[in-house]
C-alpha cells in the first residue's frame, strides 16, 4: 500500500511547483504523518467544514482539493482561526490534504486540457498573460451557431450559464477554468471568437460588444470540477489500490455549509 509521502512526492513531480503562480500557496496542506497508508481519497474543489467532516466521518485518508485549504499564513493553531480549527480536526481524524491549484491549471492534462478534451478541440495551444499562459485555445470539429454551442455547454458542464453575444458562430474557442476575467484580452489576442470560463462578472459580460468575442460564464465550480478526472486517471494508472470518490455536491450554486 502507498503512503501519504509517496503519493505526495509522485504528484509533486507530476505537476511541479514551478508551474504555480507566484501568489499561490499550493502543495501539501495537512499531514499528520507521511508514513500513513492511503486507501481512500476524496476529491473536492474546496476543503470546507462540511467536506472535512464528511472525510472524517466516512473514513477517508486523503482529500485532494483544487483550491488550497491554507491560502494565507496561519498565525496560530489554537482553534480560534476557522482554517486552523479545520486543520486540527483533520489532523485528529487522520486525514491529509493536497491542493495543487494553479500548477494543475497550467499542467499538461490539467483542468484546461480536460476542458479542451470535453469540447473536442483540435489545434490546441496555450494562451494567457505573459508568465501565466494557463488557458487553452483550439478549434471546434465543426463551427456551430452560438445558441447550439450553448446547449452543448449546458449538457456537458453547467445549467448556470451567462452569455455575452458578439457574433453568431463559435469556431475558435478559448477556455480557462475558474476566475477568468483577467484573461479576456489574452483570448482576443490569441484569435478566439468565443471565450468560456468560470467567472467573468456582470460588467465584463455587459461590455461584450466592445470586447468583440462571445463570452460564456459557466460557474467557478462547474468549470473546475472536471479536474477530478485528472486524479481519477492518475490514481488508476499509478496507484490502483487507492479508490477515489467525488464529494457529493450538486450543481446548484450554494455557499457556506456546502
Order of alpha helices (4+ residues) and beta strands (2+ residues): alpha-beta-beta-alpha-beta-alpha-beta-alpha-alpha-beta-beta-alpha-beta-beta-alpha-beta-alpha-alpha-beta-alpha-alpha-beta
